[in-house]
Amino acid sequence: MKKLKWKLLLSFLLVLSLAGCHGQGERPRDERLYEDDVTSEREDYIVVGFAQVGSESDYRIANSASFRETFCAENGYYLLFEDGQQKQENQIKAMRNFILQEVDYIVLDPVVETGWDEVLQEAKAAGIPVILSDRSVTVEDEDLYTCWVGSDFEEEGKKAGLWLENYLEKTGRDEDEIRLVTLQGTPGSSAQIGRTAGFSQILGRHPNWQMLECASGDFTQSKGQEVMARFLKSYHDIDVVISENDNMTFGAIEAIEQAGRTCGPKGDIIVISFDAVSEASFAAMKEGKLHADMECNPLLAPMVDEIIRKLERGESVEKIQYVEERCFDAFMDLDAIQEERKY
């Protein structure tokens, strides 16, 4: 660790915070670190810079909370948290700041997959391990990052397709002509690419499933509502909506209801979502407005913590590590499931 430089840097940060420097763009500070932390004891903290995508969804909020709770002073960390506001240039700038400040580790949740080679090369040249969290990157040299931890997005997409396949068979509609639309996530993001590809594999084996259109809702509720409203105006015979995250799904449900249509097990449109990280998504299933939700587990910080502990001990780590995830639908005992969940 860069002990002397960090002692001086963190002392400077404390002076700024005590002076009331809370303007826009300030690096979020762990409020559990007090003045007496800026002593010789501070040199023992592991300093982690986290370049987050943004706060565009319930998943992202839960994910950020997981990192703030895990990478705290009590666990031996000092966390530098940067919200990229869904812009790659913001994340690249944050990473370069982390490199200049000589953090011990960088955690990157990339907004898109491409365009990271140069800054990752800079981190490697500085000797700073980069751990990818949630979303992945496409680079020429995979040695530019240490490892990746997150969801198997393609498997999530397959689960959604298999759930629909099974549901149509149970309801006697497996031979019917099924017309679908898809609300995709941010174009080029790992979640969008994986979920679209996974579902497409199941779609391809059903010639009676017709994908009318796919369009990006950018993982936000407002855009999801906007795109779904357009879908409903363009197509009057939609049977299934595949929505690649819950926030877009909530917007889609609003648009469906505003158009005088119904959705859910008792409605005329099947809605399948992804994330299942909030009470709202479970409430939608309980209310009969949402058929099924593919879990995208946001609690990745403990896995990243375990990786860093191993690296600190000089141990090797697996290049790809998946978090456990489930599938939920409106026909399960959702109250019992919620009681055992941490999010």
C-alpha positions as CSV (number, residue, x, y, z in Angstrom):
1,M,0.0,0.0,0.0
2,K,1.0,3.6,-0.6
3,K,1.0,4.5,3.1
4,L,2.7,7.8,3.3
5,K,1.0,9.3,0.2
6,W,-2.4,8.1,1.5
7,K,-1.8,9.5,4.9
8,L,-1.1,13.0,3.4
9,L,-4.0,12.7,0.9
10,L,-6.6,11.6,3.4
11,S,-5.5,14.3,5.8
12,F,-6.1,16.8,3.0
13,L,-9.5,15.3,2.3
14,L,-10.5,15.6,6.0
15,V,-9.5,19.3,6.0
16,L,-11.7,19.9,3.0
17,S,-14.7,18.0,4.5
18,L,-14.4,19.9,7.8
19,A,-14.3,23.2,5.9
20,G,-17.8,22.3,4.5
21,C,-16.6,21.5,1.0
22,H,-19.7,19.6,-0.2
23,G,-20.1,20.9,-3.7
24,Q,-21.2,19.0,-6.7
25,G,-18.6,16.4,-7.9
26,E,-17.1,15.8,-4.4
27,R,-15.9,12.3,-3.8
28,P,-18.4,10.7,-1.4
29,R,-16.8,10.2,2.0
30,D,-17.4,7.4,4.4
31,E,-18.9,9.3,7.4
32,R,-17.9,6.5,9.8
33,L,-14.2,7.7,9.4
34,Y,-13.6,10.5,11.9
35,E,-10.7,12.9,12.7
36,D,-8.8,10.4,14.8
37,D,-8.7,8.0,11.9
38,V,-6.2,10.3,10.1
39,T,-3.4,9.0,12.2
40,S,-0.7,6.4,11.9
41,E,-3.6,3.8,12.0
42,R,-4.9,5.1,8.7
43,E,-1.9,3.7,6.8
44,D,-3.3,0.2,7.4
45,Y,-6.5,0.8,5.4
46,I,-7.0,-0.8,2.0
47,V,-8.0,2.0,-0.3
48,V,-10.5,1.0,-3.0
49,G,-11.8,3.2,-5.8
50,F,-15.2,2.2,-7.2
51,A,-16.4,3.6,-10.5
52,Q,-20.1,2.9,-10.4
53,V,-22.5,3.1,-13.5
54,G,-25.0,5.5,-11.8
55,S,-28.2,5.4,-9.8
56,E,-30.6,4.7,-12.6
57,S,-32.4,1.7,-11.1
58,D,-33.4,-0.1,-7.9
59,Y,-30.7,-2.6,-8.7
60,R,-28.0,0.0,-8.9
61,I,-29.1,1.6,-5.6
62,A,-29.0,-1.7,-3.9
63,N,-25.7,-2.5,-5.5
64,S,-24.1,0.8,-4.3
65,A,-25.4,0.2,-0.8
66,S,-23.8,-3.2,-0.8
67,F,-20.4,-1.6,-1.6
68,R,-20.8,1.2,0.9
69,E,-21.7,-1.3,3.7
70,T,-18.9,-3.7,2.9
71,F,-16.0,-1.4,2.1
72,C,-16.1,0.5,5.3
73,A,-13.6,1.5,8.0
74,E,-14.8,-1.3,10.3
75,N,-13.7,-3.8,7.6
76,G,-10.4,-2.2,7.1
77,Y,-11.2,-0.2,3.9
78,Y,-11.4,3.4,2.7
79,L,-13.8,3.6,-0.2
80,L,-13.6,6.3,-2.9
81,F,-17.0,6.1,-4.6
82,E,-17.7,7.8,-8.0
83,D,-21.1,7.9,-9.7
84,G,-20.6,7.8,-13.5
85,Q,-24.1,9.0,-14.2
86,Q,-24.3,6.4,-17.0
87,K,-21.5,8.1,-19.0
88,Q,-18.4,6.2,-19.9
89,E,-16.3,9.4,-20.0
90,N,-17.2,10.0,-16.4
91,Q,-16.0,6.5,-15.4
92,I,-12.8,6.8,-17.3
93,K,-12.1,10.2,-15.6
94,A,-12.8,8.6,-12.2
95,M,-10.4,5.7,-13.0
96,R,-7.6,8.1,-14.0
97,N,-8.2,10.0,-10.7
98,F,-7.9,6.7,-8.8
99,I,-4.7,5.9,-10.6
100,L,-3.2,9.4,-9.8
101,Q,-4.2,8.9,-6.2
102,E,-2.5,5.4,-6.2
103,V,-5.4,3.5,-4.8
104,D,-4.8,-0.1,-3.9
105,Y,-7.6,-1.5,-6.0
106,I,-10.0,-0.3,-8.6
107,V,-13.5,-1.7,-8.9
108,L,-15.2,-0.9,-12.2
109,D,-18.9,-1.5,-13.2
110,P,-18.6,-0.4,-16.8
111,V,-21.6,1.3,-18.4
112,V,-20.7,-0.3,-21.8
113,E,-18.4,-3.1,-22.8
114,T,-16.0,-1.4,-25.3
115,G,-13.6,1.5,-25.1
116,W,-11.7,0.5,-21.9
117,D,-8.3,-0.8,-23.3
118,E,-6.4,2.5,-22.8
119,V,-7.4,3.3,-19.2
120,L,-7.1,-0.4,-18.1
121,Q,-3.6,-0.3,-19.6
122,E,-2.8,2.7,-17.5
123,A,-4.0,1.0,-14.3
124,K,-1.9,-2.1,-15.2
125,A,1.1,0.1,-15.7
126,A,0.5,1.6,-12.3
127,G,0.3,-1.8,-10.7
128,I,-3.3,-1.4,-9.6
129,P,-5.5,-4.5,-9.9
130,V,-8.9,-3.8,-11.6
131,I,-11.8,-5.9,-10.6
132,L,-14.9,-5.8,-12.8
133,S,-18.2,-5.9,-11.1
134,D,-21.7,-6.6,-12.5
135,R,-21.0,-5.6,-16.1
136,S,-18.1,-6.8,-18.2
137,V,-15.7,-5.4,-20.9
138,T,-14.5,-6.5,-24.3
139,V,-10.7,-5.9,-24.6
140,E,-7.9,-7.2,-26.7
141,D,-5.9,-8.4,-23.7
142,E,-7.9,-9.9,-20.8
143,D,-4.9,-9.6,-18.5
144,L,-5.8,-5.9,-18.3
145,Y,-8.2,-6.8,-15.5
146,T,-7.8,-9.2,-12.6
147,C,-11.2,-10.8,-12.7
148,W,-14.9,-10.3,-13.1
149,V,-17.7,-11.0,-10.6
150,G,-21.5,-10.7,-11.4
151,S,-24.5,-12.1,-12.9
152,D,-24.7,-14.6,-15.9
153,F,-26.8,-12.2,-18.0
154,E,-27.1,-14.7,-20.9
155,E,-28.4,-17.3,-18.4
156,E,-30.9,-14.8,-17.1
157,G,-32.2,-14.3,-20.6
158,K,-32.5,-18.1,-21.1
159,K,-34.4,-18.5,-17.9
160,A,-36.9,-15.9,-19.1
161,G,-37.4,-17.8,-22.3
162,L,-37.7,-21.1,-20.6
163,W,-40.2,-19.7,-18.1
164,L,-42.3,-18.4,-21.0
165,E,-42.0,-21.7,-22.8
166,N,-43.2,-23.6,-19.8
167,Y,-46.0,-21.1,-19.0
168,L,-47.4,-21.2,-22.5
169,E,-47.4,-25.0,-22.4
170,K,-49.2,-25.0,-19.1
171,T,-51.9,-22.6,-20.3
172,G,-52.4,-24.5,-23.6
173,R,-51.0,-21.7,-25.8
174,D,-47.8,-23.4,-26.8
175,E,-49.0,-23.9,-30.4
176,D,-50.5,-20.3,-30.7
177,E,-49.0,-17.5,-32.6
178,I,-47.2,-15.4,-29.9
179,R,-46.3,-11.8,-30.6
180,L,-43.6,-10.2,-28.4
181,V,-41.9,-6.9,-27.9
182,T,-38.7,-6.3,-25.9
183,L,-37.7,-3.3,-23.8
184,Q,-33.9,-3.5,-23.9
185,G,-31.4,-2.0,-21.5
186,T,-28.7,0.5,-22.3
187,P,-27.3,-0.5,-25.7
188,G,-23.9,-2.1,-25.5
189,S,-24.1,-2.9,-21.8
190,S,-23.3,-6.4,-20.6
191,A,-26.8,-6.8,-19.2
192,Q,-28.5,-5.8,-22.5
193,I,-26.2,-7.9,-24.6
194,G,-26.5,-11.0,-22.4
195,R,-30.2,-10.9,-21.7
196,T,-31.1,-10.3,-25.3
197,A,-28.8,-13.1,-26.5
198,G,-30.0,-15.5,-23.9
199,F,-33.7,-15.0,-24.6
200,S,-33.1,-15.0,-28.4
201,Q,-31.7,-18.6,-28.1
202,I,-35.1,-19.8,-26.8
203,L,-37.0,-17.5,-29.2
204,G,-35.2,-19.2,-32.1
205,R,-36.6,-22.6,-31.4
206,H,-40.2,-21.4,-31.5
207,P,-41.2,-20.5,-35.0
208,N,-44.6,-19.4,-33.7
209,W,-43.0,-16.7,-31.5
210,Q,-42.8,-13.5,-33.5
211,M,-40.6,-10.7,-32.1
212,L,-42.4,-7.6,-33.3
213,E,-39.7,-5.1,-32.2
214,C,-36.9,-4.5,-29.7
215,A,-36.1,-1.0,-28.5
216,S,-34.0,0.5,-25.7
217,G,-35.7,1.9,-22.6
218,D,-32.2,2.7,-21.2
219,F,-33.0,0.9,-17.9
220,T,-35.2,3.8,-16.7
221,Q,-38.9,3.9,-15.8
222,S,-39.6,7.1,-17.8
223,K,-38.0,5.7,-21.0
224,G,-39.7,2.3,-20.5
225,Q,-43.1,4.0,-20.3
226,E,-42.3,6.1,-23.4
227,V,-41.2,3.1,-25.5
228,M,-44.0,0.9,-24.3
229,A,-46.6,3.6,-25.2
230,R,-45.1,3.6,-28.7
231,F,-45.2,-0.1,-29.0
232,L,-48.9,-0.1,-28.1
233,K,-49.7,2.4,-30.7
234,S,-47.7,0.5,-33.4
235,Y,-48.9,-3.0,-32.5
236,H,-52.4,-3.8,-31.4
237,D,-51.8,-7.5,-30.8
238,I,-49.0,-7.7,-28.3
239,D,-49.1,-10.9,-26.3
240,V,-45.8,-10.7,-24.4
241,V,-43.5,-7.9,-23.1
242,I,-39.9,-8.8,-22.2
243,S,-38.5,-6.0,-20.1
244,E,-34.8,-6.1,-19.3
245,N,-35.1,-4.5,-15.9
246,D,-37.8,-3.7,-13.3
247,N,-37.7,0.1,-13.7
248,M,-38.6,-0.2,-17.4
249,T,-41.2,-2.8,-16.4
250,F,-42.9,-0.4,-14.0
251,G,-43.0,2.2,-16.8
252,A,-44.4,-0.4,-19.2
253,I,-47.1,-1.4,-16.9
254,E,-48.2,2.3,-16.5
255,A,-48.3,2.6,-20.3
256,I,-50.3,-0.6,-20.7
257,E,-52.9,0.6,-18.1
258,Q,-53.0,4.1,-19.6
259,A,-53.8,2.5,-23.0
260,G,-56.7,0.7,-21.5
261,R,-55.0,-2.7,-21.7
262,T,-54.4,-5.2,-18.9
263,C,-51.3,-7.3,-18.0
264,G,-50.4,-10.0,-15.5
265,P,-51.9,-13.5,-14.9
266,K,-55.5,-12.1,-15.1
267,G,-54.7,-9.7,-17.9
268,D,-54.2,-10.0,-21.7
269,I,-50.5,-9.2,-21.9
270,I,-47.8,-11.4,-20.4
271,V,-45.0,-9.3,-18.7
272,I,-41.6,-10.8,-17.8
273,S,-39.0,-8.7,-16.1
274,F,-35.4,-8.8,-14.8
275,D,-33.8,-7.7,-11.5
276,A,-36.3,-8.6,-8.7
277,V,-34.4,-6.4,-6.3
278,S,-37.2,-4.3,-4.8
279,E,-40.4,-4.6,-2.9
280,A,-42.1,-2.9,-5.9
281,S,-41.3,-5.8,-8.2
282,F,-42.7,-8.3,-5.7
283,A,-45.7,-6.1,-5.1
284,A,-46.4,-6.1,-8.9
285,M,-46.4,-9.9,-9.0
286,K,-48.7,-10.0,-5.9
287,E,-51.0,-7.5,-7.5
288,G,-51.2,-9.7,-10.6
289,K,-49.6,-7.1,-12.9
290,L,-46.3,-8.9,-13.5
291,H,-45.9,-12.6,-14.4
292,A,-42.3,-13.4,-13.6
293,D,-39.0,-11.7,-12.6
294,M,-35.5,-13.1,-13.2
295,E,-33.3,-12.2,-10.3
296,C,-30.2,-10.1,-10.8
297,N,-28.5,-10.3,-7.4
298,P,-27.0,-6.8,-6.5
299,L,-25.1,-8.0,-3.4
300,L,-21.7,-8.3,-5.2
301,A,-19.5,-6.4,-2.7
302,P,-19.0,-9.4,-0.3
303,M,-17.6,-11.4,-3.3
304,V,-15.3,-8.5,-4.3
305,D,-14.2,-8.2,-0.7
306,E,-13.3,-11.9,-0.7
307,I,-11.3,-11.5,-3.9
308,I,-9.3,-8.6,-2.4
309,R,-8.6,-10.5,0.7
310,K,-7.2,-13.4,-1.4
311,L,-5.1,-11.0,-3.4
312,E,-3.8,-9.4,-0.2
313,R,-2.6,-12.8,0.8
314,G,-0.9,-13.4,-2.5
315,E,-3.5,-16.0,-3.6
316,S,-4.8,-16.5,-7.1
317,V,-8.4,-15.9,-8.0
318,E,-10.8,-17.2,-10.6
319,K,-11.1,-15.0,-13.7
320,I,-15.0,-15.3,-13.8
321,Q,-17.2,-15.6,-10.8
322,Y,-21.0,-15.8,-10.9
323,V,-23.3,-14.8,-8.1
324,E,-26.3,-17.1,-7.3
325,E,-29.6,-16.1,-8.7
326,R,-33.2,-17.4,-8.9
327,C,-36.4,-16.9,-10.8
328,F,-39.6,-15.7,-9.2
329,D,-43.2,-15.6,-10.5
330,A,-46.7,-14.6,-9.4
331,F,-47.6,-18.2,-8.5
332,M,-45.1,-18.6,-5.7
333,D,-45.4,-17.8,-2.0
334,L,-43.8,-14.4,-2.4
335,D,-44.4,-13.3,1.2
336,A,-42.3,-16.2,2.5
337,I,-39.6,-15.6,-0.1
338,Q,-39.3,-11.9,0.9
339,E,-38.9,-12.7,4.5
340,E,-35.7,-14.6,3.8
341,R,-34.2,-12.1,1.4
342,K,-31.7,-9.4,2.3
343,Y,-32.9,-7.0,-0.4
